[in-house]
């Protein structure tokens, strides 16, 4: 009798453990389903203009020049570069071309330049060309040493990501500005760039001038929403998009995400 009484608590413990395991598995399955079934979204992070530390301030002044530095910074990062970032999203969500990241960076710069040539204010477009040309000649010593920007990019990239050592203002910044400069020199049409991105059936809307007199953070968000409306009008897919602003002038990037329970996921 004593042995039987001693065994009962063990049996009870096993039952409790079994129920706990079932609960854990159920919670896990629900969490996975929530993630898988959550709608797609796109996240864009954009540098904001502010008074940085001396190192960052010097970097921005070197790239943009001492004349109208804030205006040129906003024009490049909050007007031009957000379209560049959306170009990555277009490829991602519409099963566009699959090419190494360095070449993709050139392609989405081709896209951003062609987009603003098609829809933008010609004066702003010309100012963007000047910003790119100026930055290429003033950031670091790659330009003076005759380094080929695309070979530099390829040497520091693979199909998924750039090497961490490449992410500094003098190298990666110079690479990006060189891509923009090259895009202006190539002068491709928006229709041709979309075909290169893999979207042969995209139907462009009429080239209505998109006016953005003063570039601000609020205006930058409006530019993104306006562009997504255009993408949909072209017959291309693009999900809900959120933008945040960074106090670091180096932080300008984008990535696909999931909108889990209407909250930004942590991936």
TIFI-946465 format. One record per residue (C-alpha): residue number from 1; residue in three letters; x, y, z. Coordinates in Angstrom, 1 decimal. Example, Ala and Ser with C-alpha at 12.3 -4.5 7.8 and 13.67 -1.06 7.14 Angstrom:
2
   k   r      u      v      w
   1 ALA   12.3   -4.5    7.8
   2 SER   13.7   -1.1    7.1
// end
This chain:
267
   k   r      u      v      w
   1 UNK    0.0    0.0    0.0
   2 UNK    2.8    2.4    0.9
   3 UNK    4.5    1.8   -2.5
   4 UNK    1.3    2.5   -4.4
   5 UNK    0.7    5.7   -2.5
   6 UNK    4.2    6.9   -3.3
   7 UNK    3.7    6.3   -7.0
   8 UNK    0.6    8.4   -7.3
   9 UNK    2.3   11.8   -7.1
  10 UNK    4.7   10.7   -9.9
  11 UNK    1.8    9.9  -12.1
  12 UNK    0.2   13.2  -11.3
  13 UNK    3.4   15.0  -12.1
  14 UNK    3.6   13.3  -15.5
  15 UNK    0.1   14.4  -16.2
  16 UNK    0.8   18.0  -15.3
  17 UNK    4.0   18.0  -17.3
  18 UNK    2.1   16.6  -20.3
  19 UNK   -0.5   19.4  -20.1
  20 UNK    2.3   22.1  -19.8
  21 UNK    3.9   20.7  -22.9
  22 UNK    0.6   20.8  -24.8
  23 UNK    0.1   24.5  -23.7
  24 UNK    3.6   25.4  -24.8
  25 UNK    3.2   23.7  -28.2
  26 UNK   -0.2   25.4  -28.7
  27 UNK    1.2   28.8  -27.8
  28 UNK    4.2   28.2  -30.2
  29 UNK    1.9   27.1  -33.0
  30 UNK   -0.4   30.2  -32.5
  31 UNK    2.6   32.5  -32.5
  32 UNK    4.0   31.0  -35.7
  33 UNK    0.6   31.3  -37.4
  34 UNK    0.3   34.9  -36.3
  35 UNK    3.7   35.7  -37.8
  36 UNK    3.0   33.8  -41.1
  37 UNK   -0.4   35.3  -41.6
  38 UNK    0.5   38.8  -40.6
  39 UNK    0.4   41.2  -43.5
  40 UNK    3.6   42.3  -45.2
  41 UNK    5.0   45.7  -44.6
  42 UNK    8.1   47.7  -45.5
  43 UNK   10.3   49.7  -43.2
  44 UNK   12.3   52.7  -44.2
  45 UNK   14.8   54.4  -41.9
  46 UNK   16.0   57.9  -42.9
  47 UNK   18.6   60.2  -41.4
  48 UNK   17.3   63.4  -39.9
  49 UNK   19.0   66.8  -40.0
  50 UNK   20.3   67.9  -36.6
  51 UNK   23.4   69.1  -34.9
  52 UNK   25.5   66.0  -34.6
  53 UNK   28.8   65.4  -32.9
  54 UNK   31.8   67.0  -34.6
  55 UNK   32.8   63.8  -36.5
  56 UNK   29.4   63.3  -38.1
  57 UNK   29.0   67.1  -38.8
  58 UNK   32.4   67.1  -40.6
  59 UNK   31.3   64.1  -42.7
  60 UNK   28.1   65.7  -43.8
  61 UNK   29.8   69.0  -44.6
  62 UNK   32.5   67.2  -46.6
  63 UNK   29.9   65.4  -48.7
  64 UNK   27.4   68.2  -49.1
  65 UNK   29.6   71.3  -49.1
  66 UNK   29.5   74.4  -46.8
  67 UNK   26.8   76.2  -48.9
  68 UNK   23.2   75.2  -48.1
  69 UNK   24.4   72.1  -46.3
  70 UNK   21.1   71.4  -44.6
  71 UNK   19.1   71.9  -47.7
  72 UNK   21.3   69.6  -49.7
  73 UNK   21.3   67.0  -47.0
  74 UNK   17.5   66.9  -46.9
  75 UNK   17.3   66.9  -50.6
  76 UNK   19.5   63.9  -50.9
  77 UNK   18.4   61.7  -48.0
  78 UNK   14.8   62.7  -47.3
  79 UNK   13.8   63.3  -51.0
  80 UNK   16.0   61.2  -53.3
  81 UNK   17.2   58.4  -51.1
  82 UNK   13.8   57.3  -49.9
  83 UNK   12.9   56.5  -53.5
  84 UNK   16.1   54.5  -53.8
  85 UNK   15.0   52.5  -50.7
  86 UNK   11.6   51.9  -52.2
  87 UNK   13.3   50.6  -55.3
  88 UNK   14.7   47.7  -53.2
  89 UNK   11.2   47.0  -52.0
  90 UNK    9.8   46.9  -55.6
  91 UNK   12.3   44.2  -56.5
  92 UNK   11.5   42.3  -53.3
  93 UNK    7.7   42.3  -53.5
  94 UNK    7.3   41.9  -57.3
  95 UNK    9.8   39.1  -57.8
  96 UNK   12.2   41.3  -59.8
  97 UNK   15.7   40.5  -60.9
  98 UNK   18.0   38.6  -58.6
  99 UNK   21.5   40.1  -58.8
 100 UNK   24.4   40.6  -56.4
 101 UNK   23.8   43.5  -53.9
 102 UNK   26.4   45.9  -55.4
 103 UNK   24.7   45.7  -58.8
 104 UNK   21.3   46.0  -57.2
 105 UNK   22.5   49.2  -55.5
 106 UNK   23.4   50.6  -58.9
 107 UNK   20.0   49.5  -60.3
 108 UNK   17.9   51.1  -57.6
 109 UNK   19.9   54.3  -58.0
 110 UNK   19.1   54.2  -61.7
 111 UNK   15.5   53.8  -60.7
 112 UNK   15.6   56.8  -58.2
 113 UNK   17.2   59.1  -60.7
 114 UNK   14.8   58.0  -63.5
 115 UNK   11.8   58.4  -61.1
 116 UNK   12.7   62.0  -60.3
 117 UNK   13.5   62.9  -63.9
 118 UNK   10.1   61.6  -64.8
 119 UNK    8.1   63.1  -61.9
 120 UNK   10.3   65.6  -60.2
 121 UNK   11.2   69.3  -60.3
 122 UNK   14.0   69.7  -62.9
 123 UNK   15.8   72.2  -60.6
 124 UNK   15.9   69.7  -57.7
 125 UNK   17.0   66.9  -60.1
 126 UNK   19.9   69.1  -61.3
 127 UNK   20.8   69.8  -57.7
 128 UNK   20.9   66.1  -57.0
 129 UNK   23.3   65.6  -59.8
 130 UNK   25.5   68.3  -58.4
 131 UNK   25.4   66.8  -54.9
 132 UNK   26.5   63.4  -56.3
 133 UNK   29.3   64.8  -58.4
 134 UNK   30.6   67.0  -55.5
 135 UNK   30.5   64.2  -53.0
 136 UNK   32.4   61.7  -55.2
 137 UNK   35.3   64.2  -55.5
 138 UNK   35.4   65.1  -51.8
 139 UNK   34.8   61.9  -49.8
 140 UNK   37.9   60.0  -48.9
 141 UNK   40.7   59.3  -51.4
 142 UNK   39.1   56.7  -53.7
 143 UNK   38.4   59.2  -56.4
 144 UNK   41.9   60.7  -56.4
 145 UNK   43.4   57.2  -56.4
 146 UNK   41.4   56.1  -59.5
 147 UNK   39.5   53.3  -57.7
 148 UNK   36.6   51.8  -59.7
 149 UNK   33.5   52.2  -57.5
 150 UNK   31.7   49.1  -58.7
 151 UNK   34.8   46.9  -58.3
 152 UNK   35.1   48.3  -54.7
 153 UNK   31.4   47.4  -54.1
 154 UNK   31.8   43.9  -55.6
 155 UNK   34.9   43.2  -53.5
 156 UNK   32.9   43.9  -50.4
 157 UNK   29.7   42.2  -51.2
 158 UNK   28.0   38.9  -51.9
 159 UNK   24.4   38.0  -52.8
 160 UNK   23.0   38.9  -49.3
 161 UNK   25.0   41.7  -47.6
 162 UNK   27.9   44.0  -47.6
 163 UNK   30.9   43.2  -45.4
 164 UNK   30.8   45.2  -42.2
 165 UNK   34.2   46.8  -42.8
 166 UNK   32.8   48.4  -46.0
 167 UNK   30.2   50.4  -44.0
 168 UNK   32.0   53.6  -43.3
 169 UNK   31.2   57.0  -44.8
 170 UNK   34.4   57.3  -46.9
 171 UNK   33.9   53.9  -48.6
 172 UNK   30.3   53.0  -48.7
 173 UNK   29.2   56.7  -49.0
 174 UNK   31.6   57.2  -51.8
 175 UNK   30.3   54.0  -53.5
 176 UNK   26.7   55.2  -53.3
 177 UNK   27.4   58.7  -54.5
 178 UNK   29.4   57.2  -57.4
 179 UNK   26.4   55.0  -58.3
 180 UNK   24.1   58.1  -58.4
 181 UNK   26.7   60.0  -60.5
 182 UNK   26.8   57.1  -62.9
 183 UNK   23.0   56.9  -63.1
 184 UNK   22.9   60.6  -64.2
 185 UNK   25.5   59.9  -66.8
 186 UNK   23.7   56.9  -68.2
 187 UNK   20.4   58.9  -68.4
 188 UNK   18.1   55.9  -68.6
 189 UNK   14.4   56.3  -69.0
 190 UNK   12.1   55.2  -66.2
 191 UNK   10.4   52.7  -68.5
 192 UNK   13.8   51.1  -69.4
 193 UNK   14.9   50.9  -65.8
 194 UNK   11.7   49.2  -64.7
 195 UNK   12.3   46.6  -67.5
 196 UNK   15.8   46.0  -66.2
 197 UNK   14.3   45.5  -62.7
 198 UNK   12.2   42.8  -64.2
 199 UNK    8.9   44.7  -64.6
 200 UNK    8.2   44.5  -68.4
 201 UNK    4.4   44.9  -67.9
 202 UNK    4.5   48.0  -65.8
 203 UNK    2.3   50.8  -67.2
 204 UNK    3.5   54.2  -66.3
 205 UNK    1.1   57.0  -65.5
 206 UNK    1.4   60.4  -67.2
 207 UNK    4.5   62.4  -65.9
 208 UNK    2.7   64.8  -63.6
 209 UNK    5.1   67.1  -61.8
 210 UNK    5.2   66.3  -58.1
 211 UNK    5.8   69.5  -56.2
 212 UNK    7.7   69.4  -52.9
 213 UNK    8.8   73.0  -52.2
 214 UNK   10.4   72.5  -48.7
 215 UNK   11.8   69.1  -47.8
 216 UNK   11.1   68.1  -44.2
 217 UNK   10.5   64.8  -42.3
 218 UNK    6.8   65.1  -42.9
 219 UNK    7.3   65.8  -46.5
 220 UNK    9.6   62.8  -46.8
 221 UNK    6.9   60.6  -45.6
 222 UNK    4.5   62.1  -48.0
 223 UNK    7.0   61.5  -50.8
 224 UNK    7.0   57.8  -49.9
 225 UNK    3.2   57.5  -49.8
 226 UNK    3.0   59.4  -53.1
 227 UNK    5.5   57.0  -54.7
 228 UNK    3.7   53.9  -53.5
 229 UNK    0.4   55.2  -55.0
 230 UNK    2.3   55.6  -58.3
 231 UNK    3.6   52.0  -58.0
 232 UNK    0.1   50.7  -57.6
 233 UNK   -1.0   52.8  -60.5
 234 UNK    1.7   51.1  -62.6
 235 UNK    0.3   47.7  -61.7
 236 UNK    3.1   46.8  -59.2
 237 UNK    2.7   45.5  -55.7
 238 UNK    3.9   47.3  -52.6
 239 UNK    2.8   46.8  -49.0
 240 UNK    2.0   49.2  -46.1
 241 UNK    5.2   51.2  -45.4
 242 UNK    6.4   52.9  -42.3
 243 UNK    9.2   55.4  -42.0
 244 UNK   11.3   56.3  -39.0
 245 UNK   14.1   58.8  -38.6
 246 UNK   17.6   58.3  -37.2
 247 UNK   19.9   60.7  -35.4
 248 UNK   22.8   59.0  -37.2
 249 UNK   23.5   60.4  -40.7
 250 UNK   24.9   57.0  -41.7
 251 UNK   21.5   55.2  -41.1
 252 UNK   19.6   55.2  -44.3
 253 UNK   18.2   51.8  -45.1
 254 UNK   15.1   49.7  -45.7
 255 UNK   13.9   46.1  -45.2
 256 UNK   10.8   43.9  -45.5
 257 UNK    9.0   43.2  -42.3
 258 UNK    5.7   41.8  -40.9
 259 UNK    3.0   43.9  -39.3
 260 UNK    2.3   41.6  -36.3
 261 UNK   -0.9   42.6  -34.5
 262 UNK   -0.5   46.1  -36.1
 263 UNK    2.8   46.5  -34.3
 264 UNK    6.3   46.7  -35.8
 265 UNK    7.9   43.3  -35.4
 266 UNK   11.4   43.0  -33.9
 267 UNK   13.1   41.1  -36.7
// end
